[in-house]
Amino acid sequence: MNVMVTGGAGYIGSHAVQRLLADGHDVVVVDNLFRGHAEAIELLRTRAKGGSRLSFEKRDISRTDDIEAVLRERRIETIMHFAAWTYVGESVQNPMEYYANNTAGSLSLIRACERSWSGGHGGVKRFVFSSTAATYGEPPADRVPIREDCPQLPINPYGASKLMVERMLADMVSAATRAGREFGSACLRYFNVAGSDRTGLIGEDHDPETHLIPIAIQAAMGKRSEMTIFGADYPTPDGTCVRDYVHVEDLADAHATVMEAMRLGRSVAYNLGIGRGYSVREVISAVERVTGRQIAVKSGARRAGDPPVLYADPSKIADELGWRASYIDLDQIIATAWEWMRKHPEGYRS
Ligand code: UFG
């Protein structure tokens, strides 16, 4: 299949590209390299063998005409849309950037997709969207573990910026279906994505880094003198926030599974998580165990926009498509992140 991967030079997108190439698909990565890494694409080229091809277009999804041209020229049938800004804290500080990049950027991409329908190859038929557990906001305790029918009431602009795209896609599928056009979409609501490619080729490199596991590993490596727990007074067993950590390769596998199984004319949503939560303190202890090093930890104020407990009920995708996370042990997930960060202490070169 011809697949466009937006944000394919980023952390999750690059792992999806690796999986698509392994499955023999032709992949066009579209990335503006604002936060993505050109080196990830270069490394992935070494994986593009056995008939599959990888090409790269340095473009911005907000340029509808540019994207439309790529969709037509490359006869794209499926879009996997990862390109986005993804920091909860930053979204609270700078909400309009999130609505511009995530919501308006996705609208531009969806418009390009719609225009591709008048092309000779029939245009885009499948749209797989990187959504987030942040669309659920702060679910009441009796709605956790979270199912897909839990009310989506985001408490930060990041979650809101993604929820609007879910809505756009659902409306677009309805309109396309009424018009007799074959088109389907899937919104994949990620919980906390972690870990790295088990072969060590690609990994997680954010600038700035704000995510718990890489920060704890950096502290264990001595790249930070200490780390801060953002809030130890939450209504949770040890007072720190609880999250569901899902391995990035399992996520890539879920994308491949959803793409292959997608029924046109439907818009679906699936939670992607392992189905259990770990507290911030439990994660820090696991990083100490895996790295064999002590981490200097201090308690700080809560971070704006953080809900206390988020973990998935992932049974819908298991029942419907047979997808389950293969990494269910936190230490194993962290071990893959540690392996990559140990070998690439400065991350990517570009
Ligand atoms: N945390 C700390 N100290 C740090 C960094 C993080 O205590 O130095 C805490 C956070 O406050 C939070 C938890 O660790 O309670 C996890 O934080 P992350 O920044 O790693 O992840 P988030 O839960 O904020 O967000 C992630 C993704 C979002 C996604 C969300 C869904 O980045 O895109 O998971 O669960 F929406």
Boltz pocket constraint, residues with backbone or C-beta under 6 A from the ligand:
constraints:
  - pocket:
      binder: B
      contacts: [[A, 86], [A, 87], [A, 88], [A, 132], [A, 133], [A, 134], [A, 135], [A, 190], [A, 191], [A, 192], [A, 193], [A, 210], [A, 211], [A, 212], [A, 213], [A, 215], [A, 227], [A, 228], [A, 229], [A, 230], [A, 231], [A, 241], [A, 242], [A, 243], [A, 244], [A, 280], [A, 303], [A, 306], [A, 307], [A, 310]]
      max_distance: 6.0
